[in-house]
Amino acid sequence: MLFARVVGTVWSTQKDEKLGAFKFLLLKQLDQKNQPVNAYVVAVDAVGAGVGEVVLYATGSSARQTKQTEGKPVDATIIAIVDSWDVDGEIVFRKDEAT
Amino acid sequence: MFLGRVIGRVVCTRKAEGLEGVALQIVQRLDEAMHDLGTPFVACDTAQSGLGDVVFLEDGREGCYALPVFLVPVDAVILGHVEEVTVPDRGIAWREAR
């Protein structure tokens, strides 16, 4: 999975009917140092994430491994909202500090 | 499957259904000579790995067979701890420091 910050929402009324009820969020990928990577992804939200939050998302066929996305044309799904992470024992990100 | 080194941990209280109690580790992929390969990513951990441990992993959804619940949106899973890697014809012999 990869880190990302939710930077926006994507609304679409005209879309593949299998995507009917999904909420799409726009993600800006982050690296393990919490620095933005030049990559945007439109992902289905499986955990109720909000704009500004840092999340983990899965890509490829794994994105279809939820009850909602099973059998649907989805290749990116948000799987968790991140509280904190550390690298080499040093805290890199903590939600309440919003570093 | 491929090799990696655990370089960090991720804490998430809100996760997708089925991931309760599943640890999340930050992993740096390694080549057969234990050199860094590509950029770090996050994997679920079924091997109680610690910081600095060398592990082997699976990407894609096959790794989900090793998790308590199969139907989870996970694309990388740590499957085991590595103590030794040898590639005789390249003179590679790595062993975990005890």
N, CA and C atoms of all chains as a GROMACS GRO file, in nm:
protein
  591
    1MET      N    1   0.083  -0.120   0.000
    1MET     CA    2   0.000   0.000   0.000
    1MET      C    3   0.087   0.125   0.000
    2LEU      N    4   0.028   0.239  -0.032
    2LEU     CA    5   0.101   0.365  -0.039
    2LEU      C    6   0.032   0.471   0.047
    3PHE      N    7   0.112   0.570   0.090
    3PHE     CA    8   0.057   0.683   0.165
    3PHE      C    9   0.002   0.787   0.069
    4ALA      N   10  -0.100   0.860   0.112
    4ALA     CA   11  -0.151   0.971   0.031
    4ALA      C   12  -0.226   1.067   0.121
    5ARG      N   13  -0.238   1.192   0.073
    5ARG     CA   14  -0.325   1.289   0.141
    5ARG      C   15  -0.448   1.307   0.054
    6VAL      N   16  -0.564   1.309   0.118
    6VAL     CA   17  -0.687   1.332   0.043
    6VAL      C   18  -0.693   1.482   0.012
    7VAL      N   19  -0.690   1.517  -0.115
    7VAL     CA   20  -0.684   1.658  -0.154
    7VAL      C   21  -0.813   1.706  -0.219
    8GLY      N   22  -0.908   1.614  -0.242
    8GLY     CA   23  -1.031   1.660  -0.304
    8GLY      C   24  -1.130   1.547  -0.326
    9THR      N   25  -1.244   1.581  -0.381
    9THR     CA   26  -1.346   1.480  -0.412
    9THR      C   27  -1.373   1.485  -0.561
   10VAL      N   28  -1.420   1.375  -0.613
   10VAL     CA   29  -1.452   1.366  -0.755
   10VAL      C   30  -1.597   1.325  -0.767
   11TRP      N   31  -1.679   1.412  -0.832
   11TRP     CA   32  -1.822   1.381  -0.850
   11TRP      C   33  -1.845   1.342  -0.995
   12SER      N   34  -1.919   1.234  -1.016
   12SER     CA   35  -1.950   1.191  -1.152
   12SER      C   36  -2.088   1.127  -1.154
   13THR      N   37  -2.180   1.188  -1.228
   13THR     CA   38  -2.313   1.128  -1.236
   13THR      C   39  -2.320   1.034  -1.356
   14GLN      N   40  -2.244   1.066  -1.461
   14GLN     CA   41  -2.247   0.980  -1.580
   14GLN      C   42  -2.124   0.890  -1.577
   15LYS      N   43  -2.146   0.763  -1.540
   15LYS     CA   44  -2.032   0.672  -1.526
   15LYS      C   45  -2.082   0.529  -1.544
   16ASP      N   46  -1.988   0.435  -1.551
   16ASP     CA   47  -2.022   0.294  -1.561
   16ASP      C   48  -2.121   0.259  -1.450
   17GLU      N   49  -2.229   0.190  -1.487
   17GLU     CA   50  -2.335   0.170  -1.387
   17GLU      C   51  -2.288   0.087  -1.268
   18LYS      N   52  -2.179   0.008  -1.289
   18LYS     CA   53  -2.127  -0.070  -1.176
   18LYS      C   54  -2.065   0.022  -1.069
   19LEU      N   55  -2.036   0.145  -1.106
   19LEU     CA   56  -1.972   0.237  -1.011
   19LEU      C   57  -2.074   0.324  -0.941
   20GLY      N   58  -2.202   0.284  -0.956
   20GLY     CA   59  -2.314   0.365  -0.912
   20GLY      C   60  -2.296   0.438  -0.780
   21ALA      N   61  -2.274   0.362  -0.669
   21ALA     CA   62  -2.288   0.426  -0.536
   21ALA      C   63  -2.157   0.472  -0.477
   22PHE      N   64  -2.050   0.473  -0.555
   22PHE     CA   65  -1.920   0.499  -0.492
   22PHE      C   66  -1.891   0.647  -0.470
   23LYS      N   67  -1.820   0.671  -0.358
   23LYS     CA   68  -1.767   0.806  -0.330
   23LYS      C   69  -1.620   0.803  -0.375
   24PHE      N   70  -1.584   0.894  -0.466
   24PHE     CA   71  -1.446   0.899  -0.516
   24PHE      C   72  -1.372   1.013  -0.448
   25LEU      N   73  -1.251   0.985  -0.408
   25LEU     CA   74  -1.166   1.089  -0.350
   25LEU      C   75  -1.041   1.106  -0.434
   26LEU      N   76  -0.989   1.230  -0.438
   26LEU     CA   77  -0.868   1.258  -0.514
   26LEU      C   78  -0.751   1.254  -0.416
   27LEU      N   79  -0.651   1.170  -0.443
   27LEU     CA   80  -0.539   1.150  -0.352
   27LEU      C   81  -0.411   1.201  -0.416
   28LYS      N   82  -0.328   1.265  -0.331
   28LYS     CA   83  -0.193   1.304  -0.374
   28LYS      C   84  -0.098   1.210  -0.301
   29GLN      N   85  -0.024   1.129  -0.376
   29GLN     CA   86   0.062   1.028  -0.313
   29GLN      C   87   0.173   1.095  -0.232
   30LEU      N   88   0.209   1.032  -0.117
   30LEU     CA   89   0.317   1.080  -0.030
   30LEU      C   90   0.423   0.971  -0.020
   31ASP      N   91   0.549   1.009   0.000
   31ASP     CA   92   0.651   0.906   0.023
   31ASP      C   93   0.665   0.882   0.173
   32GLN      N   94   0.758   0.794   0.210
   32GLN     CA   95   0.768   0.754   0.352
   32GLN      C   96   0.824   0.867   0.438
   33LYS      N   97   0.872   0.976   0.372
   33LYS     CA   98   0.919   1.092   0.447
   33LYS      C   99   0.810   1.198   0.457
   34ASN      N  100   0.685   1.162   0.416
   34ASN     CA  101   0.569   1.251   0.416
   34ASN      C  102   0.588   1.366   0.316
   35GLN      N  103   0.664   1.339   0.209
   35GLN     CA  104   0.682   1.439   0.104
   35GLN      C  105   0.595   1.401  -0.016
   36PRO      N  106   0.532   1.502  -0.081
   36PRO     CA  107   0.446   1.468  -0.195
   36PRO      C  108   0.524   1.408  -0.311
   37VAL      N  109   0.465   1.306  -0.371
   37VAL     CA  110   0.520   1.243  -0.491
   37VAL      C  111   0.431   1.292  -0.604
   38ASN      N  112   0.491   1.311  -0.723
   38ASN     CA  113   0.413   1.373  -0.830
   38ASN      C  114   0.315   1.273  -0.891
   39ALA      N  115   0.217   1.233  -0.813
   39ALA     CA  116   0.121   1.136  -0.863
   39ALA      C  117  -0.014   1.159  -0.796
   40TYR      N  118  -0.117   1.171  -0.878
   40TYR     CA  119  -0.255   1.182  -0.826
   40TYR      C  120  -0.328   1.052  -0.859
   41VAL      N  121  -0.420   1.017  -0.769
   41VAL     CA  122  -0.499   0.896  -0.792
   41VAL      C  123  -0.643   0.925  -0.754
   42VAL      N  124  -0.737   0.873  -0.832
   42VAL     CA  125  -0.877   0.877  -0.792
   42VAL      C  126  -0.907   0.742  -0.729
   43ALA      N  127  -0.950   0.744  -0.605
   43ALA     CA  128  -0.969   0.617  -0.533
   43ALA      C  129  -1.110   0.609  -0.475
   44VAL      N  130  -1.157   0.486  -0.460
   44VAL     CA  131  -1.284   0.462  -0.392
   44VAL      C  132  -1.256   0.462  -0.242
   45ASP      N  133  -1.347   0.519  -0.166
   45ASP     CA  134  -1.325   0.531  -0.022
   45ASP      C  135  -1.399   0.419   0.051
   46ALA      N  136  -1.323   0.338   0.126
   46ALA     CA  137  -1.386   0.226   0.199
   46ALA      C  138  -1.388   0.250   0.350
   47VAL      N  139  -1.338   0.368   0.395
   47VAL     CA  140  -1.329   0.388   0.541
   47VAL      C  141  -1.384   0.523   0.586
   48GLY      N  142  -1.442   0.602   0.499
   48GLY     CA  143  -1.499   0.730   0.538
   48GLY      C  144  -1.394   0.838   0.559
   49ALA      N  145  -1.297   0.842   0.470
   49ALA     CA  146  -1.191   0.943   0.484
   49ALA      C  147  -1.243   1.080   0.440
   50GLY      N  148  -1.178   1.185   0.492
   50GLY     CA  149  -1.220   1.321   0.457
   50GLY      C  150  -1.104   1.397   0.395
   51VAL      N  151  -1.137   1.509   0.328
   51VAL     CA  152  -1.032   1.589   0.264
   51VAL      C  153  -0.934   1.637   0.371
   52GLY      N  154  -0.806   1.629   0.341
   52GLY     CA  155  -0.703   1.672   0.436
   52GLY      C  156  -0.643   1.557   0.514
   53GLU      N  157  -0.716   1.445   0.521
   53GLU     CA  158  -0.664   1.332   0.599
   53GLU      C  159  -0.556   1.258   0.521
   54VAL      N  160  -0.466   1.193   0.595
   54VAL     CA  161  -0.362   1.108   0.534
   54VAL      C  162  -0.412   0.964   0.543
   55VAL      N  163  -0.401   0.893   0.433
   55VAL     CA  164  -0.459   0.759   0.424
   55VAL      C  165  -0.358   0.660   0.365
   56LEU      N  166  -0.397   0.532   0.369
   56LEU     CA  167  -0.326   0.427   0.296
   56LEU      C  168  -0.421   0.380   0.187
   57TYR      N  169  -0.367   0.353   0.067
   57TYR     CA  170  -0.453   0.300  -0.038
   57TYR      C  171  -0.386   0.182  -0.107
   58ALA      N  172  -0.468   0.089  -0.154
   58ALA     CA  173  -0.418  -0.029  -0.226
   58ALA      C  174  -0.451  -0.012  -0.373
   59THR      N  175  -0.369  -0.069  -0.458
   59THR     CA  176  -0.391  -0.054  -0.602
   59THR      C  177  -0.396  -0.190  -0.670
   60GLY      N  178  -0.436  -0.191  -0.795
   60GLY     CA  179  -0.443  -0.315  -0.871
   60GLY      C  180  -0.566  -0.396  -0.831
   61SER      N  181  -0.559  -0.526  -0.854
   61SER     CA  182  -0.677  -0.610  -0.829
   61SER      C  183  -0.710  -0.615  -0.680
   62SER      N  184  -0.612  -0.587  -0.595
   62SER     CA  185  -0.640  -0.586  -0.450
   62SER      C  186  -0.747  -0.483  -0.416
   63ALA      N  187  -0.757  -0.379  -0.497
   63ALA     CA  188  -0.855  -0.273  -0.469
   63ALA      C  189  -0.997  -0.329  -0.478
   64ARG      N  190  -1.013  -0.442  -0.545
   64ARG     CA  191  -1.149  -0.500  -0.559
   64ARG      C  192  -1.181  -0.596  -0.446
   65GLN      N  193  -1.093  -0.604  -0.346
   65GLN     CA  194  -1.112  -0.700  -0.237
   65GLN      C  195  -1.194  -0.641  -0.123
   66THR      N  196  -1.308  -0.580  -0.151
   66THR     CA  197  -1.402  -0.538  -0.046
   66THR      C  198  -1.542  -0.576  -0.095
   67LYS      N  199  -1.638  -0.582  -0.002
   67LYS     CA  200  -1.774  -0.618  -0.044
   67LYS      C  201  -1.828  -0.519  -0.146
   68GLN      N  202  -1.792  -0.388  -0.127
   68GLN     CA  203  -1.846  -0.288  -0.219
   68GLN      C  204  -1.779  -0.294  -0.355
   69THR      N  205  -1.647  -0.319  -0.359
   69THR     CA  206  -1.576  -0.306  -0.488
   69THR      C  207  -1.559  -0.439  -0.560
   70GLU      N  208  -1.598  -0.547  -0.497
   70GLU     CA  209  -1.584  -0.681  -0.559
   70GLU      C  210  -1.658  -0.685  -0.692
   71GLY      N  211  -1.584  -0.724  -0.799
   71GLY     CA  212  -1.648  -0.736  -0.931
   71GLY      C  213  -1.674  -0.602  -0.999
   72LYS      N  214  -1.617  -0.496  -0.946
   72LYS     CA  215  -1.638  -0.364  -1.004
   72LYS      C  216  -1.507  -0.315  -1.069
   73PRO      N  217  -1.517  -0.227  -1.166
   73PRO     CA  218  -1.396  -0.177  -1.234
   73PRO      C  219  -1.323  -0.074  -1.148
   74VAL      N  220  -1.259  -0.120  -1.040
   74VAL     CA  221  -1.191  -0.030  -0.945
   74VAL      C  222  -1.046  -0.076  -0.932
   75ASP      N  223  -0.950   0.019  -0.933
   75ASP     CA  224  -0.810  -0.023  -0.916
   75ASP      C  225  -0.739   0.055  -0.806
   76ALA      N  226  -0.813   0.133  -0.728
   76ALA     CA  227  -0.751   0.205  -0.615
   76ALA      C  228  -0.856   0.222  -0.507
   77THR      N  229  -0.827   0.171  -0.388
   77THR     CA  230  -0.922   0.178  -0.277
   77THR      C  231  -0.848   0.224  -0.152
   78ILE      N  232  -0.908   0.321  -0.082
   78ILE     CA  233  -0.851   0.367   0.044
   78ILE      C  234  -0.882   0.261   0.150
   79ILE      N  235  -0.779   0.213   0.220
   79ILE     CA  236  -0.799   0.102   0.314
   79ILE      C  237  -0.785   0.144   0.459
   80ALA      N  238  -0.727   0.263   0.487
   80ALA     CA  239  -0.708   0.303   0.627
   80ALA      C  240  -0.682   0.453   0.636
   81ILE      N  241  -0.718   0.509   0.751
   81ILE     CA  242  -0.684   0.648   0.783
   81ILE      C  243  -0.566   0.642   0.878
   82VAL      N  244  -0.459   0.714   0.844
   82VAL     CA  245  -0.334   0.700   0.920
   82VAL      C  246  -0.334   0.790   1.044
   83ASP      N  247  -0.301   0.731   1.161
   83ASP     CA  248  -0.285   0.809   1.284
   83ASP      C  249  -0.141   0.857   1.295
   84SER      N  250  -0.047   0.764   1.270
   84SER     CA  251   0.095   0.803   1.277
   84SER      C  252   0.179   0.697   1.206
   85TRP      N  253   0.302   0.737   1.171
   85TRP     CA  254   0.399   0.636   1.126
   85TRP      C  255   0.537   0.682   1.164
   86ASP      N  256   0.626   0.581   1.179
   86ASP     CA  257   0.765   0.613   1.210
   86ASP      C  258   0.856   0.537   1.113
   87VAL      N  259   0.974   0.594   1.088
   87VAL     CA  260   1.076   0.530   1.004
   87VAL      C  261   1.207   0.533   1.083
   88ASP      N  262   1.271   0.416   1.092
   88ASP     CA  263   1.396   0.405   1.169
   88ASP      C  264   1.381   0.461   1.310
   89GLY      N  265   1.262   0.438   1.369
   89GLY     CA  266   1.239   0.478   1.507
   89GLY      C  267   1.203   0.624   1.526
   90GLU      N  268   1.198   0.701   1.419
   90GLU     CA  269   1.165   0.845   1.429
   90GLU      C  270   1.023   0.867   1.378
   91ILE      N  271   0.940   0.939   1.457
   91ILE     CA  272   0.803   0.970   1.412
   91ILE      C  273   0.813   1.064   1.291
   92VAL      N  274   0.748   1.024   1.181
   92VAL     CA  275   0.749   1.105   1.059
   92VAL      C  276   0.618   1.181   1.045
   93PHE      N  277   0.509   1.115   1.088
   93PHE     CA  278   0.377   1.178   1.075
   93PHE      C  279   0.294   1.143   1.197
   94ARG      N  280   0.223   1.243   1.250
   94ARG     CA  281   0.128   1.218   1.358
   94ARG      C  282   0.006   1.302   1.328
   95LYS      N  283  -0.111   1.235   1.323
   95LYS     CA  284  -0.235   1.299   1.277
   95LYS      C  285  -0.264   1.427   1.354
   96ASP      N  286  -0.256   1.424   1.491
   96ASP     CA  287  -0.297   1.542   1.567
   96ASP      C  288  -0.200   1.657   1.549
   97GLU      N  289  -0.076   1.626   1.509
   97GLU     CA  290   0.018   1.736   1.485
   97GLU      C  291   0.011   1.783   1.341
   98ALA      N  292  -0.057   1.694   1.254
   98ALA     CA  293  -0.072   1.724   1.111
   98ALA      C  294   0.058   1.774   1.051
   99THR      N  295   0.168   1.697   1.083
   99THR     CA  296   0.300   1.741   1.026
   99THR      C  297   0.302   1.713   0.877
  100MET      N  298   0.726  -1.381  -0.502
  100MET     CA  299   0.764  -1.322  -0.373
  100MET      C  300   0.895  -1.250  -0.388
  101PHE      N  301   0.924  -1.162  -0.293
  101PHE     CA  302   1.049  -1.085  -0.300
  101PHE      C  303   1.097  -1.050  -0.159
  102LEU      N  304   1.220  -0.995  -0.152
  102LEU     CA  305   1.282  -0.963  -0.024
  102LEU      C  306   1.257  -0.817   0.012
  103GLY      N  307   1.256  -0.790   0.143
  103GLY     CA  308   1.242  -0.652   0.188
  103GLY      C  309   1.299  -0.637   0.328
  104ARG      N  310   1.320  -0.511   0.369
  104ARG     CA  311   1.364  -0.484   0.506
  104ARG      C  312   1.260  -0.393   0.571
  105VAL      N  313   1.222  -0.426   0.697
  105VAL     CA  314   1.125  -0.344   0.769
  105VAL      C  315   1.195  -0.218   0.817
  106ILE      N  316   1.147  -0.101   0.776
  106ILE     CA  317   1.212   0.025   0.813
  106ILE      C  318   1.122   0.112   0.900
  107GLY      N  319   0.997   0.069   0.920
  107GLY     CA  320   0.910   0.152   1.003
  107GLY      C  321   0.775   0.087   1.026
  108ARG      N  322   0.692   0.154   1.103
  108ARG     CA  323   0.559   0.104   1.142
  108ARG      C  324   0.453   0.210   1.113
  109VAL      N  325   0.330   0.163   1.088
  109VAL     CA  326   0.218   0.256   1.066
  109VAL      C  327   0.109   0.223   1.167
  110VAL      N  328   0.052   0.327   1.227
  110VAL     CA  329  -0.058   0.306   1.322
  110VAL      C  330  -0.185   0.365   1.262
  111CYS      N  331  -0.289   0.282   1.249
  111CYS     CA  332  -0.417   0.326   1.194
  111CYS      C  333  -0.528   0.265   1.279
  112THR      N  334  -0.608   0.350   1.344
  112THR     CA  335  -0.719   0.293   1.421
  112THR      C  336  -0.836   0.263   1.326
  113ARG      N  337  -0.852   0.346   1.222
  113ARG     CA  338  -0.966   0.321   1.131
  113ARG      C  339  -0.915   0.252   1.005
  114LYS      N  340  -0.953   0.124   0.990
  114LYS     CA  341  -0.908   0.045   0.875
  114LYS      C  342  -1.027  -0.021   0.809
  115ALA      N  343  -1.006  -0.070   0.688
  115ALA     CA  344  -1.111  -0.140   0.616
  115ALA      C  345  -1.153  -0.265   0.695
  116GLU      N  346  -1.278  -0.302   0.679
  116GLU     CA  347  -1.333  -0.420   0.746
  116GLU      C  348  -1.246  -0.542   0.719
  117GLY      N  349  -1.214  -0.619   0.827
  117GLY     CA  350  -1.134  -0.741   0.810
  117GLY      C  351  -0.988  -0.721   0.844
  118LEU      N  352  -0.947  -0.594   0.862
  118LEU     CA  353  -0.805  -0.567   0.892
  118LEU      C  354  -0.783  -0.540   1.041
  119GLU      N  355  -0.884  -0.566   1.120
  119GLU     CA  356  -0.869  -0.545   1.264
  119GLU      C  357  -0.754  -0.632   1.315
  120GLY      N  358  -0.666  -0.571   1.395
  120GLY     CA  359  -0.557  -0.648   1.457
  120GLY      C  360  -0.443  -0.683   1.364
  121VAL      N  361  -0.451  -0.639   1.237
  121VAL     CA  362  -0.343  -0.671   1.143
  121VAL      C  363  -0.240  -0.558   1.145
  122ALA      N  364  -0.113  -0.591   1.172
  122ALA     CA  365  -0.007  -0.490   1.182
  122ALA      C  366   0.031  -0.439   1.043
  123LEU      N  367   0.074  -0.313   1.038
  123LEU     CA  368   0.116  -0.250   0.912
  123LEU      C  369   0.259  -0.201   0.928
  124GLN      N  370   0.345  -0.244   0.839
  124GLN     CA  371   0.488  -0.210   0.846
  124GLN      C  372   0.530  -0.137   0.718
  125ILE      N  373   0.630  -0.048   0.732
  125ILE     CA  374   0.686   0.017   0.613
  125ILE      C  375   0.806  -0.067   0.570
  126VAL      N  376   0.811  -0.102   0.443
  126VAL     CA  377   0.912  -0.196   0.393
  126VAL      C  378   0.989  -0.133   0.278
  127GLN      N  379   1.123  -0.155   0.281
  127GLN     CA  380   1.209  -0.118   0.169
  127GLN      C  381   1.242  -0.246   0.094
  128ARG      N  382   1.203  -0.251  -0.033
  128ARG     CA  383   1.234  -0.371  -0.112
  128ARG      C  384   1.385  -0.385  -0.129
  129LEU      N  385   1.435  -0.512  -0.133
  129LEU     CA  386   1.578  -0.541  -0.147
  129LEU      C  387   1.602  -0.630  -0.268
  130ASP      N  388   1.724  -0.617  -0.329
  130ASP     CA  389   1.759  -0.715  -0.432
  130ASP      C  390   1.832  -0.831  -0.366
  131GLU      N  391   1.881  -0.926  -0.447
  131GLU     CA  392   1.939  -1.048  -0.388
  131GLU      C  393   2.071  -1.022  -0.317
  132ALA      N  394   2.129  -0.904  -0.345
  132ALA     CA  395   2.255  -0.868  -0.276
  132ALA      C  396   2.226  -0.776  -0.159
  133MET      N  397   2.097  -0.768  -0.116
  133MET     CA  398   2.053  -0.689  -0.001
  133MET      C  399   2.066  -0.538  -0.023
  134HIS      N  400   2.067  -0.495  -0.149
  134HIS     CA  401   2.070  -0.351  -0.176
  134HIS      C  402   1.927  -0.300  -0.192
  135ASP      N  403   1.903  -0.174  -0.156
  135ASP     CA  404   1.769  -0.115  -0.171
  135ASP      C  405   1.728  -0.115  -0.318
  136LEU      N  406   1.598  -0.141  -0.338
  136LEU     CA  407   1.543  -0.149  -0.474
  136LEU      C  408   1.410  -0.075  -0.472
  137GLY      N  409   1.397   0.033  -0.550
  137GLY     CA  410   1.269   0.103  -0.557
  137GLY      C  411   1.239   0.180  -0.429
  138THR      N  412   1.113   0.226  -0.421
  138THR     CA  413   1.075   0.313  -0.308
  138THR      C  414   0.995   0.233  -0.205
  139PRO      N  415   1.004   0.273  -0.077
  139PRO     CA  416   0.934   0.200   0.029
  139PRO      C  417   0.783   0.203   0.009
  140PHE      N  418   0.718   0.106   0.072
  140PHE     CA  419   0.572   0.092   0.064
  140PHE      C  420   0.524   0.032   0.196
  141VAL      N  421   0.394   0.013   0.209
  141VAL     CA  422   0.339  -0.038   0.334
  141VAL      C  423   0.283  -0.178   0.310
  142ALA      N  424   0.311  -0.268   0.403
  142ALA     CA  425   0.263  -0.406   0.390
  142ALA      C  426   0.198  -0.452   0.520
  143CYS      N  427   0.102  -0.542   0.509
  143CYS     CA  428   0.048  -0.608   0.628
  143CYS      C  429   0.153  -0.709   0.674
  144ASP      N  430   0.154  -0.738   0.804
  144ASP     CA  431   0.259  -0.824   0.858
  144ASP      C  432   0.198  -0.945   0.928
  145THR      N  433   0.237  -1.065   0.880
  145THR     CA  434   0.188  -1.186   0.946
  145THR      C  435   0.302  -1.254   1.022
  146ALA      N  436   0.421  -1.188   1.028
  146ALA     CA  437   0.540  -1.256   1.085
  146ALA      C  438   0.594  -1.183   1.207
  147GLN      N  439   0.513  -1.098   1.270
  147GLN     CA  440   0.556  -1.023   1.389
  147GLN      C  441   0.697  -0.964   1.369
  148SER      N  442   0.717  -0.896   1.257
  148SER     CA  443   0.850  -0.844   1.224
  148SER      C  444   0.885  -0.725   1.312
  149GLY      N  445   1.018  -0.707   1.329
  149GLY     CA  446   1.067  -0.592   1.403
  149GLY      C  447   1.144  -0.500   1.311
  150LEU      N  448   1.174  -0.381   1.363
  150LEU     CA  449   1.248  -0.282   1.285
  150LEU      C  450   1.382  -0.341   1.241
  151GLY      N  451   1.415  -0.332   1.113
  151GLY     CA  452   1.543  -0.381   1.061
  151GLY      C  453   1.540  -0.525   1.015
  152ASP      N  454   1.433  -0.596   1.046
  152ASP     CA  455   1.423  -0.737   1.004
  152ASP      C  456   1.420  -0.747   0.851
  153VAL      N  457   1.488  -0.851   0.798
  153VAL     CA  458   1.474  -0.885   0.656
  153VAL      C  459   1.362  -0.988   0.645
  154VAL      N  460   1.272  -0.963   0.551
  154VAL     CA  461   1.152  -1.047   0.540
  154VAL      C  462   1.130  -1.082   0.393
  155PHE      N  463   1.036  -1.176   0.368
  155PHE     CA  464   0.993  -1.196   0.229
  155PHE      C  465   0.844  -1.167   0.221
  156LEU      N  466   0.805  -1.115   0.108
  156LEU     CA  467   0.671  -1.061   0.092
  156LEU      C  468   0.608  -1.106  -0.039
  157GLU      N  469   0.478  -1.075  -0.048
  157GLU     CA  470   0.402  -1.098  -0.171
  157GLU      C  471   0.322  -0.973  -0.200
  158ASP      N  472   0.320  -0.932  -0.326
  158ASP     CA  473   0.232  -0.820  -0.360
  158ASP      C  474   0.112  -0.875  -0.435
  159GLY      N  475   0.021  -0.785  -0.473
  159GLY     CA  476  -0.103  -0.833  -0.534
  159GLY      C  477  -0.192  -0.891  -0.425
  160ARG      N  478  -0.303  -0.952  -0.465
  160ARG     CA  479  -0.397  -0.995  -0.361
  160ARG      C  480  -0.369  -1.137  -0.312
  161GLU      N  481  -0.268  -1.205  -0.375
  161GLU     CA  482  -0.238  -1.341  -0.327
  161GLU      C  483  -0.198  -1.339  -0.179
  162GLY      N  484  -0.132  -1.234  -0.137
  162GLY     CA  485  -0.088  -1.227   0.003
  162GLY      C  486  -0.205  -1.234   0.100
  163CYS      N  487  -0.325  -1.199   0.052
  163CYS     CA  488  -0.441  -1.197   0.142
  163CYS      C  489  -0.476  -1.337   0.193
  164TYR      N  490  -0.430  -1.441   0.123
  164TYR     CA  491  -0.454  -1.577   0.174
  164TYR      C  492  -0.386  -1.599   0.308
  165ALA      N  493  -0.285  -1.517   0.340
  165ALA     CA  494  -0.213  -1.534   0.468
  165ALA      C  495  -0.276  -1.452   0.580
  166LEU      N  496  -0.379  -1.375   0.547
  166LEU     CA  497  -0.441  -1.288   0.648
  166LEU      C  498  -0.565  -1.356   0.708
  167PRO      N  499  -0.604  -1.312   0.830
  167PRO     CA  500  -0.721  -1.374   0.894
  167PRO      C  501  -0.846  -1.371   0.805
  168VAL      N  502  -0.864  -1.258   0.731
  168VAL     CA  503  -0.978  -1.246   0.640
  168VAL      C  504  -0.922  -1.229   0.498
  169PHE      N  505  -0.968  -1.310   0.403
  169PHE     CA  506  -0.914  -1.303   0.266
  169PHE      C  507  -0.962  -1.177   0.193
  170LEU      N  508  -1.092  -1.146   0.207
  170LEU     CA  509  -1.150  -1.032   0.132
  170LEU      C  510  -1.115  -0.901   0.202
  171VAL      N  511  -0.990  -0.860   0.182
  171VAL     CA  512  -0.944  -0.729   0.233
  171VAL      C  513  -0.862  -0.662   0.123
  172PRO      N  514  -0.876  -0.530   0.110
  172PRO     CA  515  -0.809  -0.458   0.001
  172PRO      C  516  -0.662  -0.435   0.033
  173VAL      N  517  -0.583  -0.540   0.021
  173VAL     CA  518  -0.441  -0.532   0.060
  173VAL      C  519  -0.356  -0.575  -0.059
  174ASP      N  520  -0.248  -0.498  -0.090
  174ASP     CA  521  -0.167  -0.534  -0.207
  174ASP      C  522  -0.023  -0.570  -0.170
  175ALA      N  523   0.005  -0.587  -0.040
  175ALA     CA  524   0.140  -0.633   0.000
  175ALA      C  525   0.131  -0.695   0.138
  176VAL      N  526   0.189  -0.815   0.153
  176VAL     CA  527   0.183  -0.887   0.282
  176VAL      C  528   0.319  -0.948   0.312
  177ILE      N  529   0.370  -0.924   0.434
  177ILE     CA  530   0.492  -0.989   0.480
  177ILE      C  531   0.455  -1.133   0.520
  178LEU      N  532   0.524  -1.230   0.461
  178LEU     CA  533   0.490  -1.370   0.484
  178LEU      C  534   0.587  -1.441   0.576
  179GLY      N  535   0.710  -1.390   0.591
  179GLY     CA  536   0.806  -1.460   0.676
  179GLY      C  537   0.933  -1.383   0.700
  180HIS      N  538   1.007  -1.429   0.798
  180HIS     CA  539   1.132  -1.367   0.844
  180HIS      C  540   1.248  -1.440   0.775
  181VAL      N  541   1.350  -1.366   0.729
  181VAL     CA  542   1.463  -1.426   0.657
  181VAL      C  543   1.587  -1.423   0.745
  182GLU      N  544   1.654  -1.540   0.763
  182GLU     CA  545   1.777  -1.546   0.840
  182GLU      C  546   1.901  -1.549   0.750
  183GLU      N  547   1.885  -1.604   0.628
  183GLU     CA  548   2.004  -1.623   0.544
  183GLU      C  549   1.964  -1.619   0.397
  184VAL      N  550   2.053  -1.556   0.314
  184VAL     CA  551   2.033  -1.554   0.168
  184VAL      C  552   2.168  -1.590   0.106
  185THR      N  553   2.170  -1.691   0.019
  185THR     CA  554   2.295  -1.727  -0.049
  185THR      C  555   2.269  -1.735  -0.199
  186VAL      N  556   2.361  -1.677  -0.277
  186VAL     CA  557   2.357  -1.688  -0.424
  186VAL      C  558   2.498  -1.730  -0.466
  187PRO      N  559   2.528  -1.864  -0.458
  187PRO     CA  560   2.667  -1.913  -0.474
  187PRO      C  561   2.736  -1.860  -0.599
  188ASP      N  562   2.668  -1.866  -0.714
  188ASP     CA  563   2.743  -1.829  -0.835
  188ASP      C  564   2.766  -1.678  -0.844
  189ARG      N  565   2.711  -1.606  -0.747
  189ARG     CA  566   2.743  -1.461  -0.745
  189ARG      C  567   2.819  -1.425  -0.619
  190GLY      N  568   2.855  -1.530  -0.542
  190GLY     CA  569   2.934  -1.506  -0.422
  190GLY      C  570   2.859  -1.426  -0.317
  191ILE      N  571   2.725  -1.440  -0.320
  191ILE     CA  572   2.645  -1.366  -0.219
  191ILE      C  573   2.611  -1.462  -0.106
  192ALA      N  574   2.646  -1.420   0.016
  192ALA     CA  575   2.611  -1.503   0.133
  192ALA      C  576   2.579  -1.406   0.246
  193TRP      N  577   2.452  -1.381   0.264
  193TRP     CA  578   2.410  -1.286   0.368
  193TRP      C  579   2.352  -1.367   0.483
  194ARG      N  580   2.385  -1.327   0.607
  194ARG     CA  581   2.326  -1.395   0.724
  194ARG      C  582   2.286  -1.287   0.823
  195GLU      N  583   2.171  -1.308   0.885
  195GLU     CA  584   2.119  -1.212   0.982
  195GLU      C  585   2.215  -1.201   1.100
  196ALA      N  586   2.249  -1.081   1.144
  196ALA     CA  587   2.337  -1.062   1.260
  196ALA      C  588   2.260  -1.107   1.384
  197ARG      N  589   2.327  -1.189   1.467
  197ARG     CA  590   2.255  -1.236   1.590
  197ARG      C  591   2.298  -1.152   1.708
   0.00000   0.00000   0.00000
